[in-house]
Amino acid sequence: MIRVAVSGAGGKLAAPIISGVTAADDLELAALYNPNRAGSEIDGYEVVGDPSQVSGDVVVETAHPDVVFANLAAWRDAGM
């Protein structure tokens, strides 16, 4: 089972990705990340706003271009 985190949760691109991950038999939704939506819920999963709370085997990055490179550095540092 591959554990997938989605960065940019709550955005237009993230919604179909989250749906696809939750529907797949071989994927598990591990975390949702978006500091602007921290504390909210999407499909029963809480959105976190602290990169240190994100874990998984892989992160799908869907955040706004202004923050993508900072997010990618955080995911790289976390080993994802």
mmCIF file of the N, C-alpha and C atoms, coordinates in Angstrom:
data_MODEL
# 
_entry.id   MODEL 
# 
loop_
_atom_site.group_PDB 
_atom_site.id 
_atom_site.type_symbol 
_atom_site.label_atom_id 
_atom_site.label_alt_id 
_atom_site.label_comp_id 
_atom_site.label_asym_id 
_atom_site.label_entity_id 
_atom_site.label_seq_id 
_atom_site.pdbx_PDB_ins_code 
_atom_site.Cartn_x 
_atom_site.Cartn_y 
_atom_site.Cartn_z 
_atom_site.occupancy 
_atom_site.B_iso_or_equiv 
_atom_site.pdbx_formal_charge 
_atom_site.auth_seq_id 
_atom_site.auth_comp_id 
_atom_site.auth_asym_id 
_atom_site.auth_atom_id 
_atom_site.pdbx_PDB_model_num 
ATOM 1   N N  . MET A 1 1  ? 0.860   -1.174 0.000  1.00 0.00 ? 1  MET A N  1 
ATOM 2   C CA . MET A 1 1  ? 0.000   0.000  0.000  1.00 0.00 ? 1  MET A CA 1 
ATOM 3   C C  . MET A 1 1  ? 0.906   1.238  0.000  1.00 0.00 ? 1  MET A C  1 
ATOM 4   N N  . ILE A 1 2  ? 0.694   2.110  -0.929 1.00 0.00 ? 2  ILE A N  1 
ATOM 5   C CA . ILE A 1 2  ? 1.452   3.356  -1.015 1.00 0.00 ? 2  ILE A CA 1 
ATOM 6   C C  . ILE A 1 2  ? 0.681   4.437  -0.276 1.00 0.00 ? 2  ILE A C  1 
ATOM 7   N N  . ARG A 1 3  ? 1.361   5.115  0.648  1.00 0.00 ? 3  ARG A N  1 
ATOM 8   C CA . ARG A 1 3  ? 0.747   6.181  1.433  1.00 0.00 ? 3  ARG A CA 1 
ATOM 9   C C  . ARG A 1 3  ? 0.995   7.513  0.728  1.00 0.00 ? 3  ARG A C  1 
ATOM 10  N N  . VAL A 1 4  ? -0.103  8.208  0.390  1.00 0.00 ? 4  VAL A N  1 
ATOM 11  C CA . VAL A 1 4  ? -0.046  9.432  -0.407 1.00 0.00 ? 4  VAL A CA 1 
ATOM 12  C C  . VAL A 1 4  ? -0.487  10.630 0.423  1.00 0.00 ? 4  VAL A C  1 
ATOM 13  N N  . ALA A 1 5  ? 0.325   11.671 0.415  1.00 0.00 ? 5  ALA A N  1 
ATOM 14  C CA . ALA A 1 5  ? -0.055  12.952 1.007  1.00 0.00 ? 5  ALA A CA 1 
ATOM 15  C C  . ALA A 1 5  ? -0.378  13.907 -0.135 1.00 0.00 ? 5  ALA A C  1 
ATOM 16  N N  . VAL A 1 6  ? -1.323  14.801 0.092  1.00 0.00 ? 6  VAL A N  1 
ATOM 17  C CA . VAL A 1 6  ? -1.699  15.780 -0.929 1.00 0.00 ? 6  VAL A CA 1 
ATOM 18  C C  . VAL A 1 6  ? -1.476  17.178 -0.361 1.00 0.00 ? 6  VAL A C  1 
ATOM 19  N N  . SER A 1 7  ? -0.625  17.933 -1.007 1.00 0.00 ? 7  SER A N  1 
ATOM 20  C CA . SER A 1 7  ? -0.349  19.310 -0.627 1.00 0.00 ? 7  SER A CA 1 
ATOM 21  C C  . SER A 1 7  ? -1.186  20.230 -1.508 1.00 0.00 ? 7  SER A C  1 
ATOM 22  N N  . GLY A 1 8  ? -1.774  21.243 -0.886 1.00 0.00 ? 8  GLY A N  1 
ATOM 23  C CA . GLY A 1 8  ? -2.677  22.134 -1.611 1.00 0.00 ? 8  GLY A CA 1 
ATOM 24  C C  . GLY A 1 8  ? -4.120  21.678 -1.464 1.00 0.00 ? 8  GLY A C  1 
ATOM 25  N N  . ALA A 1 9  ? -4.367  20.865 -0.442 1.00 0.00 ? 9  ALA A N  1 
ATOM 26  C CA . ALA A 1 9  ? -5.710  20.315 -0.205 1.00 0.00 ? 9  ALA A CA 1 
ATOM 27  C C  . ALA A 1 9  ? -6.729  21.442 -0.110 1.00 0.00 ? 9  ALA A C  1 
ATOM 28  N N  . GLY A 1 10 ? -7.851  21.228 -0.756 1.00 0.00 ? 10 GLY A N  1 
ATOM 29  C CA . GLY A 1 10 ? -8.898  22.236 -0.802 1.00 0.00 ? 10 GLY A CA 1 
ATOM 30  C C  . GLY A 1 10 ? -8.916  23.001 -2.098 1.00 0.00 ? 10 GLY A C  1 
ATOM 31  N N  . GLY A 1 11 ? -7.860  22.857 -2.884 1.00 0.00 ? 11 GLY A N  1 
ATOM 32  C CA . GLY A 1 11 ? -7.798  23.521 -4.177 1.00 0.00 ? 11 GLY A CA 1 
ATOM 33  C C  . GLY A 1 11 ? -8.464  22.705 -5.265 1.00 0.00 ? 11 GLY A C  1 
ATOM 34  N N  . LYS A 1 12 ? -8.627  23.323 -6.430 1.00 0.00 ? 12 LYS A N  1 
ATOM 35  C CA . LYS A 1 12 ? -9.329  22.673 -7.544 1.00 0.00 ? 12 LYS A CA 1 
ATOM 36  C C  . LYS A 1 12 ? -8.610  21.426 -8.047 1.00 0.00 ? 12 LYS A C  1 
ATOM 37  N N  . LEU A 1 13 ? -7.294  21.461 -8.118 1.00 0.00 ? 13 LEU A N  1 
ATOM 38  C CA . LEU A 1 13 ? -6.539  20.319 -8.612 1.00 0.00 ? 13 LEU A CA 1 
ATOM 39  C C  . LEU A 1 13 ? -6.487  19.196 -7.581 1.00 0.00 ? 13 LEU A C  1 
ATOM 40  N N  . ALA A 1 14 ? -6.466  19.552 -6.303 1.00 0.00 ? 14 ALA A N  1 
ATOM 41  C CA . ALA A 1 14 ? -6.345  18.550 -5.251 1.00 0.00 ? 14 ALA A CA 1 
ATOM 42  C C  . ALA A 1 14 ? -7.581  17.679 -5.121 1.00 0.00 ? 14 ALA A C  1 
ATOM 43  N N  . ALA A 1 15 ? -8.768  18.224 -5.352 1.00 0.00 ? 15 ALA A N  1 
ATOM 44  C CA . ALA A 1 15 ? -10.014 17.486 -5.138 1.00 0.00 ? 15 ALA A CA 1 
ATOM 45  C C  . ALA A 1 15 ? -10.080 16.181 -5.932 1.00 0.00 ? 15 ALA A C  1 
ATOM 46  N N  . PRO A 1 16 ? -9.838  16.186 -7.251 1.00 0.00 ? 16 PRO A N  1 
ATOM 47  C CA . PRO A 1 16 ? -9.904  14.910 -7.972 1.00 0.00 ? 16 PRO A CA 1 
ATOM 48  C C  . PRO A 1 16 ? -8.773  13.955 -7.598 1.00 0.00 ? 16 PRO A C  1 
ATOM 49  N N  . ILE A 1 17 ? -7.646  14.487 -7.183 1.00 0.00 ? 17 ILE A N  1 
ATOM 50  C CA . ILE A 1 17 ? -6.534  13.633 -6.751 1.00 0.00 ? 17 ILE A CA 1 
ATOM 51  C C  . ILE A 1 17 ? -6.913  12.922 -5.457 1.00 0.00 ? 17 ILE A C  1 
ATOM 52  N N  . ILE A 1 18 ? -7.489  13.661 -4.522 1.00 0.00 ? 18 ILE A N  1 
ATOM 53  C CA . ILE A 1 18 ? -7.926  13.059 -3.260 1.00 0.00 ? 18 ILE A CA 1 
ATOM 54  C C  . ILE A 1 18 ? -8.962  11.978 -3.530 1.00 0.00 ? 18 ILE A C  1 
ATOM 55  N N  . SER A 1 19 ? -9.912  12.259 -4.400 1.00 0.00 ? 19 SER A N  1 
ATOM 56  C CA . SER A 1 19 ? -10.934 11.268 -4.750 1.00 0.00 ? 19 SER A CA 1 
ATOM 57  C C  . SER A 1 19 ? -10.317 10.026 -5.378 1.00 0.00 ? 19 SER A C  1 
ATOM 58  N N  . GLY A 1 20 ? -9.368  10.221 -6.255 1.00 0.00 ? 20 GLY A N  1 
ATOM 59  C CA . GLY A 1 20 ? -8.703  9.096  -6.907 1.00 0.00 ? 20 GLY A CA 1 
ATOM 60  C C  . GLY A 1 20 ? -7.907  8.246  -5.940 1.00 0.00 ? 20 GLY A C  1 
ATOM 61  N N  . VAL A 1 21 ? -7.213  8.898  -5.016 1.00 0.00 ? 21 VAL A N  1 
ATOM 62  C CA . VAL A 1 21 ? -6.428  8.161  -4.022 1.00 0.00 ? 21 VAL A CA 1 
ATOM 63  C C  . VAL A 1 21 ? -7.344  7.353  -3.117 1.00 0.00 ? 21 VAL A C  1 
ATOM 64  N N  . THR A 1 22 ? -8.412  7.955  -2.649 1.00 0.00 ? 22 THR A N  1 
ATOM 65  C CA . THR A 1 22 ? -9.307  7.239  -1.732 1.00 0.00 ? 22 THR A CA 1 
ATOM 66  C C  . THR A 1 22 ? -10.056 6.104  -2.436 1.00 0.00 ? 22 THR A C  1 
ATOM 67  N N  . ALA A 1 23 ? -10.239 6.201  -3.741 1.00 0.00 ? 23 ALA A N  1 
ATOM 68  C CA . ALA A 1 23 ? -10.928 5.153  -4.485 1.00 0.00 ? 23 ALA A CA 1 
ATOM 69  C C  . ALA A 1 23 ? -10.012 3.998  -4.891 1.00 0.00 ? 23 ALA A C  1 
ATOM 70  N N  . ALA A 1 24 ? -8.712  4.241  -4.905 1.00 0.00 ? 24 ALA A N  1 
ATOM 71  C CA . ALA A 1 24 ? -7.765  3.225  -5.370 1.00 0.00 ? 24 ALA A CA 1 
ATOM 72  C C  . ALA A 1 24 ? -7.543  2.144  -4.313 1.00 0.00 ? 24 ALA A C  1 
ATOM 73  N N  . ASP A 1 25 ? -7.438  0.914  -4.768 1.00 0.00 ? 25 ASP A N  1 
ATOM 74  C CA . ASP A 1 25 ? -7.223  -0.211 -3.862 1.00 0.00 ? 25 ASP A CA 1 
ATOM 75  C C  . ASP A 1 25 ? -5.795  -0.284 -3.322 1.00 0.00 ? 25 ASP A C  1 
ATOM 76  N N  . ASP A 1 26 ? -4.846  0.278  -4.057 1.00 0.00 ? 26 ASP A N  1 
ATOM 77  C CA . ASP A 1 26 ? -3.448  0.156  -3.660 1.00 0.00 ? 26 ASP A CA 1 
ATOM 78  C C  . ASP A 1 26 ? -2.848  1.456  -3.115 1.00 0.00 ? 26 ASP A C  1 
ATOM 79  N N  . LEU A 1 27 ? -3.698  2.445  -2.841 1.00 0.00 ? 27 LEU A N  1 
ATOM 80  C CA . LEU A 1 27 ? -3.243  3.728  -2.284 1.00 0.00 ? 27 LEU A CA 1 
ATOM 81  C C  . LEU A 1 27 ? -3.983  4.016  -0.990 1.00 0.00 ? 27 LEU A C  1 
ATOM 82  N N  . GLU A 1 28 ? -3.300  4.709  -0.097 1.00 0.00 ? 28 GLU A N  1 
ATOM 83  C CA . GLU A 1 28 ? -3.906  5.144  1.167  1.00 0.00 ? 28 GLU A CA 1 
ATOM 84  C C  . GLU A 1 28 ? -3.645  6.635  1.322  1.00 0.00 ? 28 GLU A C  1 
ATOM 85  N N  . LEU A 1 29 ? -4.674  7.409  1.620  1.00 0.00 ? 29 LEU A N  1 
ATOM 86  C CA . LEU A 1 29 ? -4.509  8.836  1.853  1.00 0.00 ? 29 LEU A CA 1 
ATOM 87  C C  . LEU A 1 29 ? -3.873  9.022  3.228  1.00 0.00 ? 29 LEU A C  1 
ATOM 88  N N  . ALA A 1 30 ? -2.646  9.521  3.261  1.00 0.00 ? 30 ALA A N  1 
ATOM 89  C CA . ALA A 1 30 ? -1.885  9.626  4.497  1.00 0.00 ? 30 ALA A CA 1 
ATOM 90  C C  . ALA A 1 30 ? -2.004  10.993 5.156  1.00 0.00 ? 30 ALA A C  1 
ATOM 91  N N  . ALA A 1 31 ? -2.125  12.058 4.351  1.00 0.00 ? 31 ALA A N  1 
ATOM 92  C CA . ALA A 1 31 ? -2.175  13.408 4.921  1.00 0.00 ? 31 ALA A CA 1 
ATOM 93  C C  . ALA A 1 31 ? -2.689  14.390 3.889  1.00 0.00 ? 31 ALA A C  1 
ATOM 94  N N  . LEU A 1 32 ? -3.336  15.437 4.392  1.00 0.00 ? 32 LEU A N  1 
ATOM 95  C CA . LEU A 1 32 ? -3.739  16.581 3.580  1.00 0.00 ? 32 LEU A CA 1 
ATOM 96  C C  . LEU A 1 32 ? -3.066  17.807 4.171  1.00 0.00 ? 32 LEU A C  1 
ATOM 97  N N  . TYR A 1 33 ? -2.444  18.616 3.315  1.00 0.00 ? 33 TYR A N  1 
ATOM 98  C CA . TYR A 1 33 ? -1.697  19.775 3.782  1.00 0.00 ? 33 TYR A CA 1 
ATOM 99  C C  . TYR A 1 33 ? -2.141  21.037 3.068  1.00 0.00 ? 33 TYR A C  1 
ATOM 100 N N  . ASN A 1 34 ? -2.401  22.078 3.846  1.00 0.00 ? 34 ASN A N  1 
ATOM 101 C CA . ASN A 1 34 ? -2.648  23.417 3.321  1.00 0.00 ? 34 ASN A CA 1 
ATOM 102 C C  . ASN A 1 34 ? -2.732  24.344 4.527  1.00 0.00 ? 34 ASN A C  1 
ATOM 103 N N  . PRO A 1 35 ? -1.717  25.179 4.757  1.00 0.00 ? 35 PRO A N  1 
ATOM 104 C CA . PRO A 1 35 ? -1.739  26.053 5.933  1.00 0.00 ? 35 PRO A CA 1 
ATOM 105 C C  . PRO A 1 35 ? -2.919  27.028 5.933  1.00 0.00 ? 35 PRO A C  1 
ATOM 106 N N  . ASN A 1 36 ? -3.461  27.335 4.770  1.00 0.00 ? 36 ASN A N  1 
ATOM 107 C CA . ASN A 1 36 ? -4.604  28.246 4.691  1.00 0.00 ? 36 ASN A CA 1 
ATOM 108 C C  . ASN A 1 36 ? -5.923  27.571 5.053  1.00 0.00 ? 36 ASN A C  1 
ATOM 109 N N  . ARG A 1 37 ? -5.935  26.266 5.119  1.00 0.00 ? 37 ARG A N  1 
ATOM 110 C CA . ARG A 1 37 ? -7.153  25.515 5.438  1.00 0.00 ? 37 ARG A CA 1 
ATOM 111 C C  . ARG A 1 37 ? -6.956  24.570 6.620  1.00 0.00 ? 37 ARG A C  1 
ATOM 112 N N  . ALA A 1 38 ? -5.894  24.801 7.379  1.00 0.00 ? 38 ALA A N  1 
ATOM 113 C CA . ALA A 1 38 ? -5.584  23.932 8.516  1.00 0.00 ? 38 ALA A CA 1 
ATOM 114 C C  . ALA A 1 38 ? -6.761  23.859 9.480  1.00 0.00 ? 38 ALA A C  1 
ATOM 115 N N  . GLY A 1 39 ? -7.068  22.644 9.926  1.00 0.00 ? 39 GLY A N  1 
ATOM 116 C CA . GLY A 1 39 ? -8.173  22.424 10.854 1.00 0.00 ? 39 GLY A CA 1 
ATOM 117 C C  . GLY A 1 39 ? -9.484  22.086 10.179 1.00 0.00 ? 39 GLY A C  1 
ATOM 118 N N  . SER A 1 40 ? -9.583  22.347 8.882  1.00 0.00 ? 40 SER A N  1 
ATOM 119 C CA . SER A 1 40 ? -10.806 21.986 8.175  1.00 0.00 ? 40 SER A CA 1 
ATOM 120 C C  . SER A 1 40 ? -10.749 20.501 7.805  1.00 0.00 ? 40 SER A C  1 
ATOM 121 N N  . GLU A 1 41 ? -11.878 19.975 7.345  1.00 0.00 ? 41 GLU A N  1 
ATOM 122 C CA . GLU A 1 41 ? -11.944 18.573 6.937  1.00 0.00 ? 41 GLU A CA 1 
ATOM 123 C C  . GLU A 1 41 ? -12.334 18.462 5.479  1.00 0.00 ? 41 GLU A C  1 
ATOM 124 N N  . ILE A 1 42 ? -11.729 17.495 4.813  1.00 0.00 ? 42 ILE A N  1 
ATOM 125 C CA . ILE A 1 42 ? -12.071 17.161 3.434  1.00 0.00 ? 42 ILE A CA 1 
ATOM 126 C C  . ILE A 1 42 ? -12.271 15.652 3.391  1.00 0.00 ? 42 ILE A C  1 
ATOM 127 N N  . ASP A 1 43 ? -13.440 15.234 3.017  1.00 0.00 ? 43 ASP A N  1 
ATOM 128 C CA . ASP A 1 43 ? -13.769 13.806 2.930  1.00 0.00 ? 43 ASP A CA 1 
ATOM 129 C C  . ASP A 1 43 ? -13.441 13.053 4.219  1.00 0.00 ? 43 ASP A C  1 
ATOM 130 N N  . GLY A 1 44 ? -13.622 13.718 5.351  1.00 0.00 ? 44 GLY A N  1 
ATOM 131 C CA . GLY A 1 44 ? -13.383 13.075 6.632  1.00 0.00 ? 44 GLY A CA 1 
ATOM 132 C C  . GLY A 1 44 ? -11.942 13.093 7.105  1.00 0.00 ? 44 GLY A C  1 
ATOM 133 N N  . TYR A 1 45 ? -11.062 13.734 6.356  1.00 0.00 ? 45 TYR A N  1 
ATOM 134 C CA . TYR A 1 45 ? -9.653  13.843 6.732  1.00 0.00 ? 45 TYR A CA 1 
ATOM 135 C C  . TYR A 1 45 ? -9.355  15.277 7.138  1.00 0.00 ? 45 TYR A C  1 
ATOM 136 N N  . GLU A 1 46 ? -8.622  15.453 8.220  1.00 0.00 ? 46 GLU A N  1 
ATOM 137 C CA . GLU A 1 46 ? -8.263  16.798 8.675  1.00 0.00 ? 46 GLU A CA 1 
ATOM 138 C C  . GLU A 1 46 ? -7.107  17.346 7.850  1.00 0.00 ? 46 GLU A C  1 
ATOM 139 N N  . VAL A 1 47 ? -7.204  18.598 7.482  1.00 0.00 ? 47 VAL A N  1 
ATOM 140 C CA . VAL A 1 47 ? -6.140  19.292 6.772  1.00 0.00 ? 47 VAL A CA 1 
ATOM 141 C C  . VAL A 1 47 ? -5.182  19.875 7.810  1.00 0.00 ? 47 VAL A C  1 
ATOM 142 N N  . VAL A 1 48 ? -3.888  19.599 7.640  1.00 0.00 ? 48 VAL A N  1 
ATOM 143 C CA . VAL A 1 48 ? -2.885  20.119 8.565  1.00 0.00 ? 48 VAL A CA 1 
ATOM 144 C C  . VAL A 1 48 ? -2.154  21.296 7.929  1.00 0.00 ? 48 VAL A C  1 
ATOM 145 N N  . GLY A 1 49 ? -1.613  22.158 8.776  1.00 0.00 ? 49 GLY A N  1 
ATOM 146 C CA . GLY A 1 49 ? -0.917  23.338 8.291  1.00 0.00 ? 49 GLY A CA 1 
ATOM 147 C C  . GLY A 1 49 ? 0.557   23.372 8.612  1.00 0.00 ? 49 GLY A C  1 
ATOM 148 N N  . ASP A 1 50 ? 1.044   22.327 9.253  1.00 0.00 ? 50 ASP A N  1 
ATOM 149 C CA . ASP A 1 50 ? 2.451   22.240 9.637  1.00 0.00 ? 50 ASP A CA 1 
ATOM 150 C C  . ASP A 1 50 ? 3.104   21.124 8.823  1.00 0.00 ? 50 ASP A C  1 
ATOM 151 N N  . PRO A 1 51 ? 4.118   21.455 8.022  1.00 0.00 ? 51 PRO A N  1 
ATOM 152 C CA . PRO A 1 51 ? 4.748   20.424 7.194  1.00 0.00 ? 51 PRO A CA 1 
ATOM 153 C C  . PRO A 1 51 ? 5.278   19.233 7.999  1.00 0.00 ? 51 PRO A C  1 
ATOM 154 N N  . SER A 1 52 ? 5.635   19.451 9.246  1.00 0.00 ? 52 SER A N  1 
ATOM 155 C CA . SER A 1 52 ? 6.159   18.342 10.054 1.00 0.00 ? 52 SER A CA 1 
ATOM 156 C C  . SER A 1 52 ? 5.071   17.319 10.392 1.00 0.00 ? 52 SER A C  1 
ATOM 157 N N  . GLN A 1 53 ? 3.809   17.664 10.186 1.00 0.00 ? 53 GLN A N  1 
ATOM 158 C CA . GLN A 1 53 ? 2.698   16.747 10.441 1.00 0.00 ? 53 GLN A CA 1 
ATOM 159 C C  . GLN A 1 53 ? 2.349   15.908 9.217  1.00 0.00 ? 53 GLN A C  1 
ATOM 160 N N  . VAL A 1 54 ? 3.047   16.131 8.123  1.00 0.00 ? 54 VAL A N  1 
ATOM 161 C CA . VAL A 1 54 ? 2.778   15.418 6.878  1.00 0.00 ? 54 VAL A CA 1 
ATOM 162 C C  . VAL A 1 54 ? 3.717   14.220 6.782  1.00 0.00 ? 54 VAL A C  1 
ATOM 163 N N  . SER A 1 55 ? 3.135   13.054 6.540  1.00 0.00 ? 55 SER A N  1 
ATOM 164 C CA . SER A 1 55 ? 3.940   11.861 6.319  1.00 0.00 ? 55 SER A CA 1 
ATOM 165 C C  . SER A 1 55 ? 3.345   11.098 5.159  1.00 0.00 ? 55 SER A C  1 
ATOM 166 N N  . GLY A 1 56 ? 4.127   10.219 4.601  1.00 0.00 ? 56 GLY A N  1 
ATOM 167 C CA . GLY A 1 56 ? 3.677   9.400  3.497  1.00 0.00 ? 56 GLY A CA 1 
ATOM 168 C C  . GLY A 1 56 ? 4.861   8.912  2.698  1.00 0.00 ? 56 GLY A C  1 
ATOM 169 N N  . ASP A 1 57 ? 4.577   8.091  1.724  1.00 0.00 ? 57 ASP A N  1 
ATOM 170 C CA . ASP A 1 57 ? 5.621   7.605  0.825  1.00 0.00 ? 57 ASP A CA 1 
ATOM 171 C C  . ASP A 1 57 ? 5.881   8.605  -0.294 1.00 0.00 ? 57 ASP A C  1 
ATOM 172 N N  . VAL A 1 58 ? 4.816   9.335  -0.654 1.00 0.00 ? 58 VAL A N  1 
ATOM 173 C CA . VAL A 1 58 ? 4.899   10.278 -1.761 1.00 0.00 ? 58 VAL A CA 1 
ATOM 174 C C  . VAL A 1 58 ? 3.953   11.447 -1.473 1.00 0.00 ? 58 VAL A C  1 
ATOM 175 N N  . VAL A 1 59 ? 4.323   12.620 -1.965 1.00 0.00 ? 59 VAL A N  1 
ATOM 176 C CA . VAL A 1 59 ? 3.459   13.797 -1.862 1.00 0.00 ? 59 VAL A CA 1 
ATOM 177 C C  . VAL A 1 59 ? 3.088   14.239 -3.268 1.00 0.00 ? 59 VAL A C  1 
ATOM 178 N N  . VAL A 1 60 ? 1.809   14.481 -3.480 1.00 0.00 ? 60 VAL A N  1 
ATOM 179 C CA . VAL A 1 60 ? 1.355   15.088 -4.725 1.00 0.00 ? 60 VAL A CA 1 
ATOM 180 C C  . VAL A 1 60 ? 1.200   16.574 -4.423 1.00 0.00 ? 60 VAL A C  1 
ATOM 181 N N  . GLU A 1 61 ? 1.977   17.385 -5.098 1.00 0.00 ? 61 GLU A N  1 
ATOM 182 C CA . GLU A 1 61 ? 2.021   18.824 -4.834 1.00 0.00 ? 61 GLU A CA 1 
ATOM 183 C C  . GLU A 1 61 ? 1.085   19.554 -5.787 1.00 0.00 ? 61 GLU A C  1 
ATOM 184 N N  . THR A 1 62 ? 0.051   20.193 -5.222 1.00 0.00 ? 62 THR A N  1 
ATOM 185 C CA . THR A 1 62 ? -0.918  20.934 -6.040 1.00 0.00 ? 62 THR A CA 1 
ATOM 186 C C  . THR A 1 62 ? -1.059  22.374 -5.578 1.00 0.00 ? 62 THR A C  1 
ATOM 187 N N  . ALA A 1 63 ? -0.132  22.828 -4.757 1.00 0.00 ? 63 ALA A N  1 
ATOM 188 C CA . ALA A 1 63 ? -0.233  24.169 -4.167 1.00 0.00 ? 63 ALA A CA 1 
ATOM 189 C C  . ALA A 1 63 ? 0.006   25.264 -5.209 1.00 0.00 ? 63 ALA A C  1 
ATOM 190 N N  . HIS A 1 64 ? -0.311  26.466 -4.811 1.00 0.00 ? 64 HIS A N  1 
ATOM 191 C CA . HIS A 1 64 ? -0.117  27.655 -5.637 1.00 0.00 ? 64 HIS A CA 1 
ATOM 192 C C  . HIS A 1 64 ? 1.366   27.798 -5.996 1.00 0.00 ? 64 HIS A C  1 
ATOM 193 N N  . PRO A 1 65 ? 1.663   28.237 -7.207 1.00 0.00 ? 65 PRO A N  1 
ATOM 194 C CA . PRO A 1 65 ? 3.063   28.349 -7.636 1.00 0.00 ? 65 PRO A CA 1 
ATOM 195 C C  . PRO A 1 65 ? 3.958   29.173 -6.699 1.00 0.00 ? 65 PRO A C  1 
ATOM 196 N N  . ASP A 1 66 ? 3.382   30.113 -5.975 1.00 0.00 ? 66 ASP A N  1 
ATOM 197 C CA . ASP A 1 66 ? 4.190   30.949 -5.079 1.00 0.00 ? 66 ASP A CA 1 
ATOM 198 C C  . ASP A 1 66 ? 4.831   30.156 -3.946 1.00 0.00 ? 66 ASP A C  1 
ATOM 199 N N  . VAL A 1 67 ? 4.265   29.014 -3.593 1.00 0.00 ? 67 VAL A N  1 
ATOM 200 C CA . VAL A 1 67 ? 4.769   28.247 -2.450 1.00 0.00 ? 67 VAL A CA 1 
ATOM 201 C C  . VAL A 1 67 ? 5.298   26.867 -2.825 1.00 0.00 ? 67 VAL A C  1 
ATOM 202 N N  . VAL A 1 68 ? 5.217   26.512 -4.092 1.00 0.00 ? 68 VAL A N  1 
ATOM 203 C CA . VAL A 1 68 ? 5.609   25.161 -4.505 1.00 0.00 ? 68 VAL A CA 1 
ATOM 204 C C  . VAL A 1 68 ? 7.048   24.832 -4.142 1.00 0.00 ? 68 VAL A C  1 
ATOM 205 N N  . PHE A 1 69 ? 7.999   25.711 -4.428 1.00 0.00 ? 69 PHE A N  1 
ATOM 206 C CA . PHE A 1 69 ? 9.400   25.379 -4.188 1.00 0.00 ? 69 PHE A CA 1 
ATOM 207 C C  . PHE A 1 69 ? 9.716   25.235 -2.705 1.00 0.00 ? 69 PHE A C  1 
ATOM 208 N N  . ALA A 1 70 ? 9.108   26.055 -1.867 1.00 0.00 ? 70 ALA A N  1 
ATOM 209 C CA . ALA A 1 70 ? 9.298   25.899 -0.415 1.00 0.00 ? 70 ALA A CA 1 
ATOM 210 C C  . ALA A 1 70 ? 8.696   24.579 0.051  1.00 0.00 ? 70 ALA A C  1 
ATOM 211 N N  . ASN A 1 71 ? 7.532   24.229 -0.460 1.00 0.00 ? 71 ASN A N  1 
ATOM 212 C CA . ASN A 1 71 ? 6.913   22.954 -0.099 1.00 0.00 ? 71 ASN A CA 1 
ATOM 213 C C  . ASN A 1 71 ? 7.778   21.786 -0.553 1.00 0.00 ? 71 ASN A C  1 
ATOM 214 N N  . LEU A 1 72 ? 8.265   21.841 -1.783 1.00 0.00 ? 72 LEU A N  1 
ATOM 215 C CA . LEU A 1 72 ? 9.097   20.746 -2.292 1.00 0.00 ? 72 LEU A CA 1 
ATOM 216 C C  . LEU A 1 72 ? 10.344  20.552 -1.439 1.00 0.00 ? 72 LEU A C  1 
ATOM 217 N N  . ALA A 1 73 ? 10.921  21.639 -0.960 1.00 0.00 ? 73 ALA A N  1 
ATOM 218 C CA . ALA A 1 73 ? 12.087  21.524 -0.073 1.00 0.00 ? 73 ALA A CA 1 
ATOM 219 C C  . ALA A 1 73 ? 11.701  20.829 1.233  1.00 0.00 ? 73 ALA A C  1 
ATOM 220 N N  . ALA A 1 74 ? 10.543  21.164 1.773  1.00 0.00 ? 74 ALA A N  1 
ATOM 221 C CA . ALA A 1 74 ? 10.086  20.525 3.016  1.00 0.00 ? 74 ALA A CA 1 
ATOM 222 C C  . ALA A 1 74 ? 9.848   19.045 2.803  1.00 0.00 ? 74 ALA A C  1 
ATOM 223 N N  . TRP A 1 75 ? 9.246   18.665 1.677  1.00 0.00 ? 75 TRP A N  1 
ATOM 224 C CA . TRP A 1 75 ? 8.973   17.245 1.412  1.00 0.00 ? 75 TRP A CA 1 
ATOM 225 C C  . TRP A 1 75 ? 10.271  16.486 1.190  1.00 0.00 ? 75 TRP A C  1 
ATOM 226 N N  . ARG A 1 76 ? 11.216  17.107 0.492  1.00 0.00 ? 76 ARG A N  1 
ATOM 227 C CA . ARG A 1 76 ? 12.519  16.476 0.273  1.00 0.00 ? 76 ARG A CA 1 
ATOM 228 C C  . ARG A 1 76 ? 13.225  16.241 1.607  1.00 0.00 ? 76 ARG A C  1 
ATOM 229 N N  . ASP A 1 77 ? 13.200  17.270 2.476  1.00 0.00 ? 77 ASP A N  1 
ATOM 230 C CA . ASP A 1 77 ? 13.842  17.144 3.789  1.00 0.00 ? 77 ASP A CA 1 
ATOM 231 C C  . ASP A 1 77 ? 13.193  16.066 4.637  1.00 0.00 ? 77 ASP A C  1 
ATOM 232 N N  . ALA A 1 78 ? 11.899  15.811 4.414  1.00 0.00 ? 78 ALA A N  1 
ATOM 233 C CA . ALA A 1 78 ? 11.180  14.784 5.160  1.00 0.00 ? 78 ALA A CA 1 
ATOM 234 C C  . ALA A 1 78 ? 11.340  13.394 4.530  1.00 0.00 ? 78 ALA A C  1 
ATOM 235 N N  . GLY A 1 79 ? 12.059  13.317 3.410  1.00 0.00 ? 79 GLY A N  1 
ATOM 236 C CA . GLY A 1 79 ? 12.298  12.031 2.769  1.00 0.00 ? 79 GLY A CA 1 
ATOM 237 C C  . GLY A 1 79 ? 11.201  11.557 1.855  1.00 0.00 ? 79 GLY A C  1 
ATOM 238 N N  . MET A 1 80 ? 10.336  12.472 1.460  1.00 0.00 ? 80 MET A N  1 
ATOM 239 C CA . MET A 1 80 ? 9.249   12.084 0.553  1.00 0.00 ? 80 MET A CA 1 
ATOM 240 C C  . MET A 1 80 ? 9.565   12.536 -0.857 1.00 0.00 ? 80 MET A C  1 
# 
